[in-house]
Amino acid sequence: MSHNFIGSIALSLVGCTLLASVAAAAPAPRMVTVSYADLNLGTDGGIEALYQRLRTAARTACNPSDTLDGRSQVAFEVCKVQALEVAVAHLGNARLIARLKGKKAAALTAGVGVN
C-alpha cells in the first residue's frame, strides 16, 4: 500500500463513523490524503512533521464550519481527536504512537484536548 492510501483510509473511516453518530446534521466527512513519502520516520523531525500533517488532515476531514454552536464544536473536537488516533493506529509506527501518547498524557495533565 502506498503511504497516501493508508492515511486516507484512517481519516475517512473515523470521519464517517463519528459524524454519523455524534452530529447527524453535520456535513459529510471528507477524504483527506496525507502524503509522507518524503519524510524519514526514523527521525524525530520526520515523526513531528507527519504528526502535524495528520492533525491538519483530521481538522479538514471533520469539516468544521465557521460558525459552530456548542454542540457542533464538541462534535468537531471529538472527531478531530478520534481521527488523529485512528490515523496513528492505522499507520502502526511505534514512534508516531509514542508521540500521540505523549500529547495525550500532557493534555490530560493540563486538562485540555489533544493537539
SETI-312208 format. One record per residue: residue number from 1; x, y, z of N, C-alpha, C, O in turn. Coordinates in steps of 0.1 Angstrom, whole numbers, m for minus. Layout:
N
  drenlo    n.u    n.v    n.w   ca.u   ca.v   ca.w    c.u    c.v    c.w    o.u    o.v    o.w
     NUM      X      Y      Z      X      Y      Z      X      Y      Z      X      Y      Z
...
***
This chain:
115
  drenlo    n.u    n.v    n.w   ca.u   ca.v   ca.w    c.u    c.v    c.w    o.u    o.v    o.w
       1      8    m12      0      0      0      0      9     12      0     20     13      6
       2      4     23     m6     12     35     m7     10     43      6      0     40     14
       3     19     52      9     18     60     21      5     68     21     m1     70     31
       4      1     73      9    m10     82      8    m23     74     12    m32     80     18
       5    m24     62      7    m36     54      8    m40     51     23    m51     52     27
       6    m30     48     31    m32     44     45    m37     56     52    m47     55     60
       7    m32     68     51    m37     80     58    m51     83     54    m59     88     62
       8    m54     82     41    m68     85     36    m78     75     42    m89     80     47
       9    m75     63     43    m84     53     49    m87     57     64    m98     57     68
      10    m76     59     71    m78     62     85    m87     74     88    m96     73     96
      11    m84     85     81    m92     97     83   m106     96     78   m115    102     84
      12   m108     89     67   m122     88     62   m130     79     70   m142     82     72
      13   m125     68     75   m132     59     84   m137     65     96   m149     64    100
      14   m128     72    103   m133     78    116   m143     89    113   m152     91    121
      15   m141     97    103   m150    107     99   m164    102     97   m174    108    102
      16   m165     91     89   m178     86     86   m185     81     99   m196     84    102
      17   m178     73    107   m183     67    119   m187     78    129   m198     78    134
      18   m178     87    132   m181     96    142   m192    106    139   m201    109    147
      19   m191    112    127   m201    122    123   m215    116    122   m224    123    125
      20   m215    103    118   m229     97    117   m235     96    131   m247     97    132
      21   m227     93    141   m232     90    154   m233    103    163   m242    104    171
      22   m224    112    161   m224    124    170   m232    136    165   m239    142    172
      23   m230    138    152   m236    150    146   m243    147    133   m238    149    122
      24   m255    142    134   m263    138    123   m265    149    113   m266    146    101
      25   m266    161    117   m269    172    108   m256    178    102   m257    187     93
      26   m244    173    106   m232    179    101   m229    174     87   m235    164     83
      27   m222    182     79   m218    178     66   m211    165     65   m204    161     75
      28   m211    158     54   m204    146     53   m189    148     54   m184    158     50
      29   m182    138     60   m168    140     62   m161    139     48   m166    133     39
      30   m150    145     47   m142    145     35   m131    134     36   m126    131     47
      31   m127    129     25   m115    121     24   m103    130     23   m103    138     14
      32    m93    128     31    m81    136     31    m69    127     28    m67    117     36
      33    m61    130     19    m49    123     16    m37    129     23    m35    141     23
      34    m30    121     31    m19    125     38     m6    119     32     m4    107     33
      35      2    127     26     14    122     20     26    123     30     28    133     36
      36     33    112     31     45    113     39     57    105     33     66    101     41
      37     56    102     21     67     95     14     80    103     15     91     97     14
      38     79    116     16     91    125     17     97    126     30    108    132     32
      39     91    119     40     95    121     54    104    108     58    101     97     54
      40    113    111     67    121    100     73    115     97     87    117    105     96
      41    107     87     88    100     84    100    110     78    111    105     74    122
      42    122     77    108    132     72    117    138     84    125    147     82    134
      43    134     96    122    139    108    129    127    115    137    116    114    133
      44    131    122    147    121    130    155    115    140    145    102    143    146
      45    122    146    137    117    157    128    107    151    118     97    157    115
      46    109    139    113    100    132    104     87    128    111     76    130    105
      47     88    123    123     76    120    131     68    132    134     56    132    133
      48     75    143    138     68    155    141     61    161    129     49    165    130
      49     67    161    117     61    166    105     49    157    101     39    163     98
      50     50    144    103     38    136    100     27    138    110     15    139    106
      51     30    139    122     20    142    132     13    155    129      0    156    130
      52     20    165    125     13    178    122      5    177    109     m6    183    109
      53      9    169    100      1    167     87    m12    160     91    m22    163     86
      54    m11    150    100    m23    142    104    m32    151    112    m45    150    110
      55    m27    160    120    m36    169    127    m44    178    118    m56    180    119
      56    m36    183    108    m43    192     98    m53    184     90    m64    189     87
      57    m50    172     86    m59    164     79    m72    160     87    m83    160     82
      58    m70    158    100    m81    155    109    m91    166    109   m103    165    109
      59    m85    178    111    m93    190    111   m101    192     98   m113    195     98
      60    m95    190     87   m101    191     74   m112    180     72   m123    183     68
      61   m109    168     76   m118    156     75   m131    158     83   m142    154     79
      62   m129    165     95   m140    167    104   m149    179     99   m159    181    105
      63   m144    186     90   m152    196     83   m158    207     92   m171    207     92
      64   m151    215     99   m157    225    107   m163    236     99   m158    239     88
      65   m174    242    104   m179    254     97   m174    266    104   m168    264    115
      66   m175    277     99   m170    289    105   m178    293    117   m173    300    127
      67   m191    289    118   m199    292    129   m204    279    135   m214    274    131
      68   m198    275    146   m202    263    153   m209    266    166   m204    275    174
      69   m220    260    168   m227    262    181   m220    252    191   m211    245    187
      70   m224    253    203   m217    245    213   m217    230    210   m207    223    212
      71   m228    225    206   m229    210    203   m220    207    191   m213    196    191
      72   m221    215    181   m212    212    169   m198    213    172   m189    205    167
      73   m194    223    181   m180    224    185   m175    212    192   m164    207    190
      74   m183    206    201   m179    194    208   m178    183    199   m168    175    199
      75   m187    181    189   m186    170    180   m174    172    171   m167    162    168
      76   m170    184    167   m159    187    159   m146    183    167   m137    177    161
      77   m145    187    180   m133    184    188   m132    169    190   m121    164    189
      78   m143    162    192   m142    147    194   m138    141    181   m129    132    181
      79   m143    145    170   m140    140    157   m125    142    154   m118    132    150
      80   m119    153    157   m105    156    154    m96    146    162    m87    140    157
      81   m100    145    175    m92    136    184    m92    122    179    m82    115    178
      82   m105    117    176   m106    103    172   m100    101    158    m94     90    155
      83   m101    110    149    m95    109    136    m80    108    137    m74     99    130
      84    m74    116    145    m60    115    148    m55    102    154    m46     96    149
      85    m63     97    164    m60     84    170    m61     73    160    m52     64    160
      86    m71     73    152    m73     62    142    m62     62    132    m57     52    128
      87    m59     74    127    m48     75    117    m35     70    122    m28     63    115
      88    m32     74    134    m19     70    140    m19     55    142     m9     48    139
      89    m30     49    147    m31     35    149    m30     27    136    m23     17    135
      90    m36     32    125    m36     26    112    m21     26    106    m17     16    100
      91    m14     36    109     m1     37    104      9     27    111     18     22    105
      92      6     25    124     13     15    131     28     18    134     36      9    136
      93     32     30    133     46     34    135     48     37    150     41     45    156
      94     56     29    157     58     30    171     62     44    176     57     48    186
      95     70     50    168     75     64    172     63     74    171     62     83    180
      96     55     72    161     43     81    160     33     78    171     27     87    176
      97     31     66    174     22     62    185     27     68    198     19     73    206
      98     40     67    200     46     73    213     44     88    213     41     94    223
      99     45     94    201     42    109    200     28    113    204     26    122    212
     100     19    105    199      5    107    203      2    105    217     m5    113    224
     101      7     94    223      6     91    237     12    102    246      6    106    256
     102     23    107    242     29    118    249     20    131    249     19    137    259
     103     14    134    238      5    145    237     m7    143    245    m12    152    252
     104    m13    131    245    m25    128    253    m22    129    268    m30    134    275
     105    m10    124    272     m7    125    286     m5    140    291    m10    143    301
     106      1    148    282      3    162    285    m11    169    286    m13    178    294
     107    m20    165    277    m33    171    276    m41    168    288    m48    176    294
     108    m40    155    293    m47    151    305    m42    158    317    m50    162    326
     109    m29    160    318    m23    167    329    m28    181    330    m30    187    340
     110    m29    187    318    m32    201    317    m48    203    317    m52    215    318
     111    m55    192    315    m69    193    314    m75    199    301    m85    206    301
     112    m68    197    290    m72    202    277    m73    190    267    m68    179    270
     113    m78    193    255    m78    183    245    m65    180    238    m55    188    240
     114    m64    170    231    m52    166    224    m50    175    212    m59    177    204
     115    m38    180    210    m35    188    198    m23    182    191    m19    188    180
***
